[in-house]
Amino acid sequence: MQVALKRQSFSGNFNINDMNPNILYRGNTQKRHIQRRMWTLFLCMLCLLCQAQHQPGYQVGFAKMSIDPPDNIFGLALAGYGLPAEGRFSTTWEAVDSLKRFKLITSDKEKLLALDKENTWFSAQQTAGSLQWKENSLEITELNAVVVLGKQTFALDKSGKLWITKEGNKVKKVKSPKLKAIASGGQHLYSVDAVGNINRGEYHNDKVKWATIAKEEVEAFTIYNGDIIFSDPEDRLWKIPLKKVSSGKVQIGRYNDIIYTVKIKQLAATNDRIYALDTNGSLFVGKHKSENSMETGAVVIQNDDKKIIIITVDVCGIDYSFTQKIKEAIASKHNLSKDEILINASHTHFAPVTQAWTTWAHFYQQPDSNYLNDVVGKNIIAVADKAIENMEPASIYFGRGETTIGLNRRDNVRKSEGPVDRTLDVVKVINQRQQLMGTVFFAGCHPVFQNEGEESFTLSANFPGIARNVLATHTGSDHNLFVQGCGGDINPVSADYRETGADLAKSVLEVLSTEMQEITGALTAFVDSVLIPIKPMSREELIAFREKIAAQRSTVYTDKDLRWADLMEHRYHTNTVRQELPVYVQTLNIGSWKLVGLSREAVTSYSMKIRHIWPNHKVSVAGYCNDVSSYLPDRWHIEKAVYEGYESFFWYGQNGVPPLNVQEIIIDKIKWKNR
């Protein structure tokens, strides 16, 4: 706390004799000696007074940014659930023209081209988010497909023959095998022939030299942002990267009669958007089904020359390699240590995949790199930058309450109410103008419901987003950071995430209305690694496991187990089987408030036991920090072999299950370090 010194205390003409009029001076030398001693005493007293009156204050800054994917990043799988087996995708189609009916669409680099039922060509330029149509001079009509490549127009007739229209509308047949569909991308022509070969073509001297690059069942296809996008006879949507065709196809959407209701006849792409023509001649543009509530938020706290950054992000999970790359970028830019940056995932099950799910269905196994790096990673770095820019002198206050939004989801096994940490920690920041700058609130509960109907396929922050919005309405501050606690075995009481979010916000507001304790003191930050010993299956045990699973009926669960066995076989072959599970413990001391962040999906008992280490201190505990690579169960989950203590480790592609005393190992390490 800074206290201004009163100017009048040290103003006016200072006379050393005024301090002690009884001193008798015996010559100039003695006088100068006494004066020096008195000046030294005076300066020491002044320094001590200033030091006593001046307590280092905080500089605090908040920021937030959206991490909803833009529509030009097309076709994303949603993380969090292995069901339904067909997958969950945010891909949807929005009608763009309800008046015209078309029988053919194509594009050049700048315009969408469409042939209507009356054989009139139209071109559409995208302006202010909508298509502006005008008639086009193309004269080709009775065809299956048309492709514009530079100044040349290729056409595919109904018999599968390829034609080219040069300048002056001179039409000439091109020597080529019988084709089913054509598209263009970059400097190349692409085609699908009658037997399903996808070909790349080089046009030269009125000839096309084709090279087969893949073979698929294709109904419609186009080239979009470096990918082949195609639909199959079962109304599923796929992509194949042109730069790495050998990596195979990945599903990016499917007809589900809920948010994806288009039976695709043709596809076309231009101006970073993809369009579909259905069997009725209606035109649609590809989009994401989204609530537009996903965000990353940051609060930066500075004391003297030390900074600490707490970053929250609405994703299901994050890999350690990803967070380290992000931390390194922020730390090097702002002269920080990576230990001073904490990244917490809200664990919403309605966000795009952002980490490797190696034993899941193929469309979950790798995140879309454009979304992960160009949206999530880029905006995490940007939000940290912005929060630092927004710093101003402020006071920080801590309060604690309770929340009843969650219950232990293993009650059906325990036959009695399992542990639930209902602790709700709330931190508020007030600037020198007595304005609320923002809040940070901690609760441990899975953001899971509802997984049905439209909501199953809709991108959403789930209840944390609702809680943030309610708080913004009632507090006037847009900066409200939800930090996920140890919610590994805690599910919401309500099946309606809107109700859960509103209830959580109400409890936060109750804490904010109490007399909260001011936080004061210096900043310190530490990250410790705890290596948990495990015993992976031996090769012999792995063979027996595979044989047992292979004999069973194929389901989502048996398929997962077989993929896990394949993964372990590969690790044995490459000598990469690990004998331990690393758990990262990050400790941030913000004056009189301690924040302990655990990696992985820590179950509820961890937060209660960690707080018990420092019973007389303000201690908040978070899970899902910096690395969400498995569950972090306690002894009970492992003994009973419930999901958190056994099967989840196969879903996460881990080398093995932790020992019964995993929690004791971690708690003892935290006690011993006493950060």
C-alpha positions in Angstrom: 0.0 0.0 0.0 1.5 3.3 -1.1 1.2 6.3 1.4 2.1 9.8 0.2 4.5 11.7 2.4 3.3 15.0 3.7 5.2 17.7 1.9 5.1 20.1 4.9 6.9 17.7 7.1 10.2 18.2 5.1 9.7 21.7 3.7 11.2 25.1 4.5 14.8 26.1 5.3 16.5 23.4 7.3 19.0 24.5 10.0 20.9 21.7 11.7 21.1 23.8 15.0 17.3 23.9 15.1 17.4 20.1 15.8 19.3 20.5 19.1 19.8 24.1 20.3 21.7 22.9 23.4 24.7 21.7 21.4 27.8 23.9 21.9 30.2 23.9 19.0 33.9 24.0 19.7 35.5 25.1 16.5 34.6 24.6 12.9 36.0 21.1 12.7 33.9 19.8 15.5 30.9 21.6 14.0 31.3 20.0 10.6 31.7 16.6 12.3 28.4 17.0 14.2 26.6 18.3 11.2 27.6 15.2 9.2 26.5 12.9 11.9 23.2 14.7 12.3 22.6 14.6 8.5 23.4 10.9 8.4 20.9 10.3 11.3 18.3 12.4 9.5 18.6 10.5 6.2 18.5 7.1 7.9 15.3 8.2 9.7 13.8 9.4 6.5 14.6 6.1 4.7 13.1 4.1 7.5 10.0 6.3 7.6 9.5 5.9 3.8 10.1 2.2 4.0 7.6 1.8 6.7 5.0 3.8 5.0 5.5 2.3 1.5 4.3 -1.2 0.8 4.8 -2.5 -2.8 1.5 -2.3 -4.7 0.2 -4.3 -7.6 -0.2 -3.5 -11.3 -3.0 -5.7 -12.8 -4.3 -6.1 -16.3 -7.1 -8.2 -17.8 -7.8 -9.1 -21.4 -9.9 -11.6 -23.3 -10.2 -12.8 -26.9 -12.5 -15.1 -28.8 -11.2 -18.5 -29.9 -14.3 -19.5 -31.9 -13.0 -20.8 -35.2 -13.6 -18.6 -38.2 -15.7 -20.1 -41.0 -12.7 -20.3 -43.3 -11.3 -23.0 -41.1 -13.8 -25.6 -42.2 -14.9 -28.8 -40.7 -13.9 -29.4 -37.1 -14.5 -32.4 -34.8 -15.6 -31.7 -31.2 -13.6 -33.1 -28.3 -14.8 -34.7 -25.1 -17.1 -37.6 -26.1 -16.3 -40.9 -27.9 -20.0 -41.2 -28.7 -21.8 -41.2 -31.1 -19.5 -43.5 -33.0 -20.3 -41.5 -36.2 -18.6 -38.5 -34.6 -19.6 -34.9 -33.5 -18.7 -32.1 -35.9 -19.6 -28.4 -35.9 -20.0 -28.4 -39.7 -23.3 -27.0 -40.8 -24.7 -25.4 -44.0 -26.5 -22.0 -44.2 -28.8 -21.2 -47.1 -27.5 -18.2 -49.1 -30.1 -17.9 -51.9 -33.8 -18.9 -51.4 -35.1 -17.4 -54.7 -32.9 -18.9 -57.4 -32.5 -22.6 -58.1 -29.3 -23.8 -59.7 -28.2 -27.0 -61.4 -24.4 -26.3 -61.5 -21.9 -24.3 -59.4 -18.2 -23.7 -59.8 -15.8 -20.9 -59.1 -12.7 -18.9 -60.1 -10.3 -17.2 -57.8 -12.6 -14.4 -56.9 -16.2 -15.3 -57.8 -18.7 -18.1 -57.4 -20.3 -19.1 -60.6 -23.8 -20.7 -60.8 -26.0 -22.0 -63.7 -29.7 -21.6 -63.0 -32.5 -23.9 -64.2 -33.1 -21.6 -67.2 -29.5 -22.1 -68.3 -28.4 -18.6 -67.4 -25.0 -18.2 -65.8 -24.6 -15.9 -62.8 -21.5 -14.8 -60.9 -21.5 -13.8 -57.3 -19.0 -11.5 -55.6 -18.9 -11.6 -51.8 -19.6 -8.2 -50.3 -20.2 -7.4 -46.6 -20.8 -11.1 -45.9 -23.4 -11.6 -48.6 -23.3 -12.6 -52.3 -24.1 -10.0 -54.9 -25.3 -11.7 -58.1 -25.1 -10.6 -61.7 -25.5 -12.4 -65.1 -22.3 -13.9 -66.5 -21.2 -14.3 -70.1 -20.4 -18.0 -69.9 -22.3 -19.9 -72.7 -21.7 -23.5 -71.6 -24.9 -25.0 -70.3 -25.7 -28.7 -70.7 -22.9 -30.1 -68.6 -22.1 -31.9 -65.4 -19.3 -29.7 -64.2 -17.3 -26.5 -65.1 -13.9 -25.4 -63.8 -12.2 -22.1 -64.3 -8.4 -22.3 -64.3 -6.7 -19.0 -65.1 -8.0 -17.8 -68.4 -9.3 -21.2 -69.5 -12.6 -22.9 -68.7 -12.8 -26.7 -68.6 -16.1 -28.4 -68.9 -17.3 -31.9 -68.3 -20.2 -33.1 -70.3 -22.8 -35.7 -69.3 -21.0 -38.5 -71.0 -17.8 -37.8 -69.0 -15.8 -36.1 -71.8 -13.6 -33.1 -71.0 -13.8 -29.9 -73.1 -11.9 -26.7 -73.0 -13.1 -23.2 -73.8 -10.4 -20.8 -74.8 -10.5 -17.0 -75.4 -13.3 -16.2 -77.9 -15.4 -19.1 -76.6 -13.8 -21.6 -78.9 -14.7 -25.1 -77.6 -12.3 -28.0 -78.1 -12.4 -31.6 -76.8 -9.5 -32.6 -74.5 -8.1 -36.1 -74.7 -8.8 -37.6 -71.3 -10.3 -40.8 -69.7 -14.0 -40.8 -68.8 -14.4 -38.5 -65.8 -17.1 -38.2 -63.1 -16.2 -34.7 -61.7 -13.5 -32.0 -62.0 -12.2 -29.2 -59.8 -9.3 -26.7 -59.9 -6.7 -25.6 -57.3 -3.6 -23.6 -57.7 -2.0 -24.4 -61.1 -3.6 -27.8 -61.3 -6.7 -29.5 -62.6 -8.2 -32.3 -60.5 -10.6 -35.0 -61.5 -12.5 -38.1 -60.3 -12.8 -40.8 -62.8 -15.4 -43.5 -63.2 -13.6 -46.0 -60.9 -13.0 -43.5 -58.1 -9.4 -42.4 -58.8 -8.7 -38.8 -57.7 -6.2 -37.4 -60.2 -4.0 -34.3 -60.5 -3.7 -33.0 -64.0 -1.1 -30.9 -65.9 -2.6 -29.1 -68.9 -0.2 -28.5 -71.8 -0.6 -28.2 -75.6 -4.3 -29.1 -75.4 -3.6 -32.2 -73.4 -4.0 -33.1 -69.8 -1.5 -35.5 -68.2 -3.2 -37.1 -65.2 -1.6 -38.7 -62.2 -3.6 -40.7 -59.6 -3.1 -39.4 -56.1 -5.9 -41.2 -54.2 -8.9 -43.5 -54.6 -12.2 -42.8 -52.9 -16.0 -43.0 -53.4 -16.7 -39.5 -54.4 -20.1 -37.8 -54.9 -18.9 -34.2 -55.1 -15.6 -32.6 -54.5 -13.7 -29.3 -54.6 -10.2 -28.0 -53.7 -10.2 -25.7 -50.7 -7.3 -24.1 -48.8 -4.9 -26.8 -49.8 -7.2 -29.7 -49.2 -9.4 -32.0 -51.3 -12.9 -31.7 -49.9 -15.4 -34.4 -50.9 -18.7 -36.0 -50.0 -19.3 -39.7 -50.3 -22.4 -41.8 -51.0 -23.3 -42.0 -47.3 -23.4 -38.2 -47.1 -20.2 -37.9 -45.1 -17.8 -35.0 -45.7 -14.0 -35.6 -45.9 -10.7 -33.9 -46.5 -7.4 -35.0 -47.9 -4.4 -32.6 -47.6 -2.8 -32.0 -51.0 0.7 -31.7 -49.5 0.4 -35.0 -47.8 -2.0 -37.2 -49.7 -0.4 -40.3 -48.3 -1.6 -39.4 -44.8 -5.1 -40.3 -45.9 -8.6 -38.9 -45.5 -10.1 -37.4 -42.4 -13.8 -37.0 -41.8 -15.0 -33.4 -41.2 -18.7 -33.6 -41.2 -21.7 -35.8 -41.8 -25.4 -35.7 -42.5 -27.2 -36.0 -39.2 -30.6 -34.4 -39.9 -30.0 -32.0 -37.0 -27.5 -29.3 -38.0 -26.3 -31.0 -41.2 -29.3 -31.5 -43.4 -27.9 -30.9 -46.9 -27.7 -33.7 -49.5 -24.8 -32.5 -51.5 -24.8 -32.6 -55.3 -21.9 -30.3 -56.0 -19.2 -28.4 -54.1 -17.3 -25.2 -55.0 -14.8 -22.9 -53.1 -13.8 -19.3 -53.5 -12.8 -16.4 -51.3 -12.0 -18.6 -48.3 -15.5 -20.1 -48.2 -16.9 -23.4 -49.4 -20.3 -23.7 -51.0 -22.7 -26.7 -51.6 -25.5 -27.2 -54.1 -28.1 -29.7 -52.9 -30.2 -32.1 -55.0 -33.0 -29.5 -55.1 -30.8 -26.8 -56.6 -30.5 -24.8 -53.3 -27.2 -23.1 -52.5 -25.5 -23.2 -49.1 -22.4 -21.9 -47.5 -20.3 -23.9 -45.0 -20.2 -22.7 -41.4 -19.7 -23.8 -37.8 -22.7 -24.3 -35.5 -21.6 -22.1 -32.6 -22.8 -20.1 -29.6 -19.7 -17.8 -30.1 -18.9 -18.1 -26.4 -15.5 -19.7 -26.5 -12.7 -17.4 -25.3 -9.3 -17.2 -23.8 -8.8 -14.8 -20.9 -5.7 -13.5 -19.1 -4.9 -11.6 -15.9 -1.4 -10.3 -15.3 -0.3 -9.3 -11.9 2.9 -7.4 -11.3 4.7 -6.5 -8.1 8.0 -4.6 -8.4 9.8 -6.3 -11.3 8.0 -9.7 -11.0 5.0 -10.7 -13.2 2.6 -13.6 -13.0 0.1 -14.5 -15.8 -2.9 -16.7 -15.3 -4.4 -17.7 -18.7 -7.8 -19.5 -19.1 -8.8 -21.1 -22.4 -12.1 -22.8 -23.4 -10.8 -26.1 -24.7 -11.3 -29.7 -23.6 -7.6 -30.3 -23.2 -4.0 -29.2 -24.1 -0.8 -31.1 -24.6 2.4 -30.2 -22.6 4.4 -29.6 -25.9 1.8 -27.0 -27.0 1.7 -25.1 -23.7 5.5 -25.0 -23.5 5.7 -23.5 -27.0 3.1 -20.9 -26.0 4.8 -20.1 -22.7 8.2 -19.8 -24.4 6.7 -17.2 -26.9 5.2 -15.1 -24.1 8.2 -15.5 -21.7 10.8 -14.5 -24.3 8.7 -11.5 -25.4 8.1 -10.1 -21.9 11.3 -11.2 -20.2 9.5 -13.7 -18.0 10.1 -17.3 -16.7 7.8 -20.0 -18.1 7.1 -20.8 -14.4 5.4 -17.5 -14.1 2.7 -18.4 -16.7 -0.1 -20.8 -15.9 -2.5 -22.0 -18.6 -5.8 -23.6 -17.5 -8.2 -25.5 -19.7 -11.9 -25.1 -18.9 -12.5 -28.7 -20.2 -15.6 -27.9 -22.1 -16.7 -30.9 -24.1 -18.0 -28.7 -26.9 -14.8 -27.3 -28.3 -12.8 -28.4 -31.3 -10.2 -31.0 -30.8 -7.0 -29.3 -29.6 -4.9 -32.3 -28.5 -4.0 -35.7 -29.8 -6.5 -38.4 -29.0 -4.5 -41.3 -30.4 -6.9 -44.1 -29.5 -10.1 -42.4 -30.6 -11.8 -42.6 -34.0 -9.6 -41.1 -36.8 -11.3 -37.8 -36.9 -10.4 -37.1 -33.2 -6.8 -38.2 -33.3 -5.1 -35.0 -34.3 -6.2 -31.4 -34.0 -6.7 -29.2 -37.0 -3.3 -27.4 -37.1 -4.8 -24.2 -38.5 -7.3 -23.9 -35.6 -4.8 -25.0 -33.0 -2.0 -22.6 -34.0 -3.6 -19.8 -35.9 -6.6 -19.3 -33.5 -6.0 -20.9 -30.1 -2.2 -20.5 -29.9 -2.0 -17.1 -31.6 -4.8 -15.7 -29.4 -3.4 -17.0 -26.2 -0.2 -15.1 -26.9 -2.1 -12.0 -28.0 -4.3 -12.0 -24.9 -1.3 -12.1 -22.7 0.2 -9.2 -24.6 -3.0 -7.2 -24.3 -3.4 -7.9 -20.5 0.2 -6.6 -20.0 -0.7 -3.5 -22.0 -3.8 -3.0 -19.8 -2.0 -3.0 -16.5 -2.7 -0.3 -14.0 -2.4 0.1 -10.2 -4.9 -2.0 -8.4 -5.8 -3.8 -5.2 -6.6 -7.6 -5.1 -9.1 -9.2 -2.8 -9.8 -12.8 -1.9 -13.1 -14.4 -0.8 -14.4 -18.0 -0.3 -17.8 -19.4 -0.6 -19.5 -22.6 -1.7 -21.1 -23.9 -4.9 -23.6 -26.7 -5.2 -23.4 -27.1 -9.0 -21.7 -30.5 -8.9 -22.0 -34.0 -7.6 -19.7 -37.0 -7.6 -20.4 -39.1 -10.7 -19.3 -42.3 -9.0 -22.1 -42.3 -6.4 -23.7 -45.2 -8.2 -20.6 -47.3 -7.4 -19.9 -46.0 -3.9 -23.6 -46.4 -2.9 -23.2 -43.3 -0.9 -22.4 -39.7 -1.7 -18.8 -39.5 -2.8 -16.6 -36.5 -1.9 -17.4 -33.2 -3.5 -15.2 -30.2 -3.0 -17.8 -27.4 -3.0 -15.2 -24.7 -2.4 -15.7 -21.6 -4.5 -12.7 -19.2 -4.4 -13.2 -15.7 -5.9 -10.6 -13.1 -6.5 -11.6 -9.5 -7.4 -9.4 -6.6 -8.6 -10.3 -3.0 -7.9 -8.4 -0.1 -9.6 -7.5 3.2 -7.9 -10.8 4.7 -9.2 -12.6 2.1 -7.2 -13.8 0.3 -10.3 -14.1 -3.5 -10.6 -11.5 -4.5 -13.2 -12.3 -8.1 -13.2 -12.8 -11.4 -11.3 -11.2 -14.8 -11.2 -13.3 -17.6 -9.8 -12.4 -21.3 -9.2 -14.8 -24.3 -9.2 -14.3 -28.0 -10.0 -16.9 -29.4 -12.3 -17.1 -31.0 -15.7 -18.6 -28.8 -18.4 -20.4 -31.7 -20.1 -24.2 -31.4 -20.4 -26.1 -31.5 -22.7 -24.8 -33.9 -25.3 -28.0 -34.3 -27.3 -29.8 -32.6 -30.2 -28.3 -29.4 -31.6 -26.3 -28.8 -28.5 -24.3 -31.9 -29.1 -22.9 -30.4 -32.3 -22.7 -26.8 -31.2 -19.4 -25.1 -30.3 -19.8 -23.7 -26.8 -17.9 -22.8 -23.6 -20.8 -24.6 -21.8 -21.6 -23.5 -18.2 -18.3 -21.4 -17.7 -19.4 -19.2 -20.6 -22.9 -18.7 -19.1 -21.4 -17.8 -15.7 -19.1 -15.3 -17.3 -21.9 -13.6 -19.1 -24.1 -13.4 -16.0 -21.3 -11.9 -14.0 -20.6 -9.3 -16.7 -24.3 -8.3 -16.6 -24.3 -7.9 -12.8 -20.9 -6.5 -12.2 -20.3 -4.3 -15.2 -17.0 -6.0 -15.9 -16.4 -8.0 -19.0 -13.4 -9.7 -17.5 -14.4 -12.8 -15.5 -12.0 -15.7 -15.7 -13.3 -19.2 -14.9 -10.5 -21.5 -13.6 -11.3 -25.2 -13.7 -10.6 -26.9 -10.4 -10.2 -30.5 -9.5 -13.4 -31.6 -11.3 -12.2 -35.0 -12.7 -15.0 -37.0 -11.0 -17.6 -34.2 -10.7 -20.5 -33.7 -13.1 -23.2 -31.0 -13.0 -26.3 -31.6 -10.9 -28.4 -30.0 -13.6 -28.7 -31.4 -17.2 -29.1 -27.8 -18.4 -25.7 -26.1 -18.6 -27.5 -22.7 -18.6 -28.9 -23.4 -15.2 -25.5 -24.6 -14.0 -23.8 -21.4 -15.2 -26.4 -19.2 -13.7 -26.2 -21.0 -10.3 -22.4 -20.7 -10.3 -22.6 -17.0 -11.1 -25.1 -16.4 -8.3 -22.7 -18.0 -5.9 -19.8 -15.9 -7.2 -21.9 -12.7 -6.7 -22.7 -13.8 -3.1 -18.9 -14.0 -2.4 -18.4 -10.6 -4.1 -21.0 -9.0 -1.8 -19.1 -10.1 1.3 -16.1 -8.3 2.9 -13.2 -9.9 1.1 -9.6 -10.0 2.3 -7.0 -7.8 0.7 -4.0 -9.7 -0.8 -0.6 -8.1 -0.2 3.0 -9.2 -0.6 5.6 -10.4 -3.1 5.2 -12.7 -6.1 7.0 -16.1 -6.6 6.4 -18.9 -9.1 7.6 -22.5 -9.3 6.9 -25.6 -11.5 7.8 -29.0 -10.1 7.7 -32.4 -11.9 6.5 -35.5 -10.1 7.3 -38.7 -11.9 4.7 -41.4 -11.0 6.0 -44.9 -11.5 3.9 -47.3 -13.6 4.1 -50.9 -14.8 3.0 -51.1 -18.5 1.7 -54.3 -19.9 4.5 -56.7 -21.0 4.5 -57.7 -24.6 3.0 -61.1 -23.6 0.2 -59.4 -21.7 -0.4 -57.1 -24.6 -0.8 -60.0 -27.0 -3.3 -61.7 -24.6 -5.2 -58.4 -24.2 -5.4 -57.9 -28.0 -6.7 -61.5 -28.5 -9.4 -61.0 -25.8 -10.6 -57.7 -27.3 -10.5 -58.9 -30.9 -12.8 -61.8 -30.0 -15.5 -59.4 -28.9 -18.1 -57.5 -31.0 -16.8 -54.3 -32.5 -17.9 -51.2 -30.5 -16.5 -47.8 -29.7 -14.9 -49.3 -26.7 -13.4 -52.4 -28.2 -12.1 -50.4 -31.2 -10.5 -48.0 -28.8 -8.8 -50.9 -27.0 -7.5 -52.3 -30.2 -6.1 -48.9 -31.2 -4.4 -48.7 -27.8 -2.8 -52.1 -28.3 -1.5 -51.0 -31.8 -0.1 -47.9 -30.1 1.7 -49.9 -27.4 3.0 -52.3 -30.0 4.5 -49.4 -31.9 6.0 -48.0 -28.7 7.7 -51.3 -27.9 8.9 -51.5 -31.5 10.4 -48.0 -31.3 11.6 -48.4 -27.7 9.4 -45.5 -26.5 7.4 -47.2 -23.7 7.6 -44.9 -20.6 7.8 -46.3 -17.1 6.4 -43.2 -15.5 3.7 -40.6 -15.7 4.9 -37.0 -15.3 2.6 -34.8 -13.2 3.4 -31.0 -13.2 2.7 -29.0 -10.1 2.7 -25.2 -10.6 2.7 -23.0 -7.5 2.0 -19.2 -7.8 2.4 -17.2 -4.6 0.6 -13.9 -5.1 1.3 -12.2 -1.8 -0.8 -13.9 0.8 -2.7 -15.9 -1.8 -1.4 -19.3 -3.0 -2.5 -20.9 -6.3 -1.6 -24.6 -6.9 -2.2 -25.8 -10.4 -2.1 -29.6 -11.2 -1.7 -31.1 -14.7 -4.1 -33.8 -15.8 -7.8 -34.3 -14.8 -7.4 -34.2 -11.0 -10.3 -35.7 -9.1 -12.0 -33.7 -6.3 -10.1 -35.1 -3.3 -6.8 -33.5 -4.5 -8.0 -29.9 -3.9 -9.2 -30.8 -0.4 -6.0 -32.5 0.6 -3.7 -29.8 -0.9 -5.6 -27.0 0.9 -5.2 -29.0 4.1 -1.4 -28.7 3.8 -1.7 -25.0 4.6 -4.9 -24.8 6.7 -4.4 -21.2 7.8 -3.6 -19.8 4.4 -5.7 -18.7 1.4 -5.0 -21.6 -1.0 -6.8 -22.2 -4.3 -6.3 -25.4 -6.3 -6.8 -25.9 -10.0 -6.6 -29.0 -12.2 -6.3 -29.1 -16.0 -3.2 -26.9 -15.9 -0.5 -26.9 -18.6 -1.1 -30.5 -19.7 -4.3 -32.6 -19.8 -2.9 -36.0 -20.7 -4.9 -38.3 -18.5 -7.0 -38.4 -15.3 -5.3 -38.0 -11.9 -7.2 -40.5 -9.8 -6.9 -41.3 -6.1 -6.6 -44.7 -4.4 -10.4 -45.4 -4.5 -10.7 -45.0 -8.3 -7.7 -47.3 -8.9 -8.9 -50.0 -6.4 -12.4 -50.0 -7.9 -11.1 -49.8 -11.5 -13.7 -47.2 -12.4 -13.3 -45.0 -15.4 -11.1 -42.4 -13.8 -8.8 -45.0 -12.4 -8.6 -47.5 -15.3 -10.4 -47.2 -18.6 -9.6 -43.5 -19.1 -5.9 -44.3 -19.4 -6.7 -46.3 -22.6 -8.7 -43.4 -24.0 -5.8 -41.1 -23.3 -3.3 -43.5 -24.9 -1.2 -43.7 -21.8 1.4 -46.4 -21.2 -0.2 -47.7 -18.0 -2.3 -47.0 -14.9 -0.8 -45.2 -11.9 -0.1 -47.1 -8.6 -2.6 -47.1 -5.7 -0.6 -44.5 -3.8 -0.4 -42.0 -6.7 -2.1 -39.3 -4.6 0.2 -39.9 -1.6 3.2 -39.5 -3.8 2.0 -36.2 -5.2 0.8 -34.8 -1.8 4.1 -35.8 -0.1 6.1 -34.0 -2.9 4.1 -30.9 -2.5 4.6 -30.9 1.3 8.3 -31.6 0.9 8.8 -28.7 -1.6 6.5 -26.4 0.5 6.6 -23.8 -2.3 
